[in-house]
Amino acid sequence: MRIRRARPADTPAIHVLVAGYAGQGLLLPRTAEQIQAAIGDFLVALDSGRLMGCAALEFYGPRRGGLAEVRSLAVAPEARGSGLGGRLLEAAVKQARRRGAGRVFAVTRAAEFFERHEFARAPRGMPADKVARDCVDCPKAATCCLEALSRDLAPAHSPQMLPVLSPARLRREPAPA
């Protein structure tokens, strides 16, 4: 299987894959238009020309030393258990490092998977930009069971670049500037 950056022609297959997991409540839903607009953020895994998996990498704040989120990590059902998810995750981490991120995070129900790839559970909460974009209007915000995990890419002495806020705190306080 080959992993490469996504191309606009990959949009329909990425959408089908993400929609399947979103329908099960395992990923946030994304429209084909949203995927198309962010196609440059996606990596895809291909087997004989067929899209078998995808992952997106979204940056928050400044790229150099900043924070990146792994999003929409999905593997075709017939490729589950093959290690493809781990290969996509590591490709996204490598891309984040190459693009200057100091830390990568994910918000997931599959915490154990990320822990196998050197991610550590983070305190409840996540970057304020993530909360503002995905959590504030989510009907499941009050009962959310997703976990945030992160992996440092920069040396241990690097400062943390972005504060974290829980969805409840965001409703009461303005986000830090």
C-alpha positions in Angstrom: 0.0 0.0 0.0 1.2 3.5 -0.9 0.5 6.6 1.2 0.5 10.0 -0.6 -1.0 13.4 -0.3 -4.6 13.5 -1.4 -5.7 15.0 -4.7 -9.0 16.7 -5.5 -10.1 13.5 -7.4 -9.8 11.6 -4.1 -12.6 13.7 -2.5 -15.6 11.3 -3.2 -13.8 8.3 -1.9 -12.6 10.1 1.2 -16.1 11.4 1.8 -17.6 7.8 1.5 -15.0 6.5 4.0 -15.4 9.3 6.5 -19.3 9.3 6.2 -19.3 5.5 7.0 -17.5 6.1 10.3 -19.4 9.3 11.0 -22.7 7.4 10.6 -21.5 5.1 13.4 -20.6 8.1 15.6 -16.9 7.4 15.4 -15.8 10.4 13.4 -17.2 13.9 13.0 -19.2 14.2 9.8 -17.6 16.2 7.0 -19.4 17.1 3.8 -17.8 16.5 0.4 -17.4 20.3 0.2 -15.5 20.5 3.5 -13.2 17.7 2.4 -12.6 19.3 -1.0 -11.8 22.6 0.7 -9.3 20.9 3.0 -7.9 18.3 0.4 -4.4 19.6 0.9 -4.6 18.5 4.6 -5.3 14.9 3.7 -3.1 11.9 3.2 -4.5 8.8 1.5 -3.5 5.1 1.4 -4.0 3.4 -1.9 -3.9 -0.3 -2.9 -4.0 -1.0 -6.6 -5.5 2.4 -7.1 -8.3 1.9 -4.6 -8.5 4.3 -1.6 -8.2 2.2 1.5 -7.6 4.9 4.2 -7.2 8.6 5.0 -6.1 11.0 7.6 -6.1 14.8 7.8 -3.7 17.1 9.6 -4.9 20.5 10.6 -2.7 23.2 12.2 -3.7 25.6 15.0 -1.9 28.8 15.5 1.7 29.3 14.2 3.1 26.3 12.4 6.7 26.6 13.8 6.5 25.0 17.2 2.6 25.1 17.1 0.0 22.5 17.4 -1.5 20.1 14.7 -4.6 17.9 15.0 -4.9 14.5 13.4 -8.5 14.3 12.1 -10.6 12.0 10.0 -8.3 9.0 10.4 -10.2 6.2 8.7 -9.5 2.8 7.2 -11.7 0.8 4.9 -13.4 -2.0 6.8 -11.6 -4.7 4.8 -8.2 -3.2 5.7 -8.9 -3.0 9.5 -6.3 -4.9 11.6 -3.7 -4.6 8.8 -1.7 -1.9 10.5 -2.8 0.7 7.9 -4.3 3.0 10.5 -0.9 3.1 12.3 0.9 3.8 9.1 -1.4 6.7 8.3 -1.0 8.1 11.8 2.8 7.9 11.6 2.7 9.5 8.1 0.6 12.4 9.6 3.0 12.8 12.5 6.0 12.8 10.2 4.3 15.5 8.0 3.5 17.5 11.2 7.1 17.3 12.3 8.3 18.2 8.8 6.0 21.3 8.7 7.3 22.5 12.1 4.6 21.4 14.6 5.8 21.1 18.2 2.9 18.9 19.2 0.2 16.7 17.6 -3.1 15.9 19.2 -6.2 13.8 18.5 -9.7 13.7 20.0 -11.0 10.1 19.8 -12.8 7.2 21.3 -9.9 5.0 20.4 -7.4 6.2 23.0 -5.6 2.9 23.2 -4.7 3.0 19.5 -3.1 6.4 19.8 -1.3 5.4 23.0 0.3 2.6 21.0 1.8 5.3 18.8 3.4 7.4 21.6 0.4 9.6 22.3 -0.4 10.4 26.0 -3.8 11.2 27.4 -4.2 14.9 27.9 -6.1 16.7 30.6 -9.8 17.0 29.8 -10.0 19.9 27.4 -8.3 20.8 24.2 -7.2 23.9 22.3 -9.6 26.7 22.5 -9.8 26.9 18.6 -10.9 23.2 18.5 -13.5 23.7 21.1 -14.9 26.8 19.4 -15.1 25.1 16.0 -16.3 21.6 16.9 -17.6 21.4 20.4 -19.6 24.5 21.3 -22.6 23.7 19.1 -22.2 19.9 19.3 -25.4 18.4 20.8 -23.2 15.8 22.6 -20.9 18.4 24.3 -22.4 18.0 27.8 -22.1 14.2 27.6 -19.0 13.9 25.4 -16.9 10.7 26.0 -14.1 11.6 23.5 -10.6 11.8 24.9 -7.8 14.1 23.9 -4.4 12.7 23.4 -1.2 14.4 22.4 2.3 13.6 21.3 5.2 16.1 21.7 7.4 16.5 18.6 9.6 19.2 19.9 12.4 18.9 22.5 11.1 18.6 26.1 12.2 22.1 27.0 9.9 23.7 24.3 7.0 25.7 25.9 3.5 24.7 25.2 2.2 27.1 22.6 -1.6 27.1 23.1 -3.8 27.0 26.2 -6.5 24.4 26.5 -10.1 25.0 27.5 -12.9 22.6 28.1 -16.2 23.2 26.3 -17.9 24.2 29.6 -15.2 26.8 30.4 -15.5 28.2 26.8 -19.2 29.0 27.4 -18.3 31.0 30.5 -15.1 32.7 29.5 -13.8 34.3 26.4 -11.1 32.4 24.6 -7.5 33.7 25.3 -6.0 35.9 22.6 
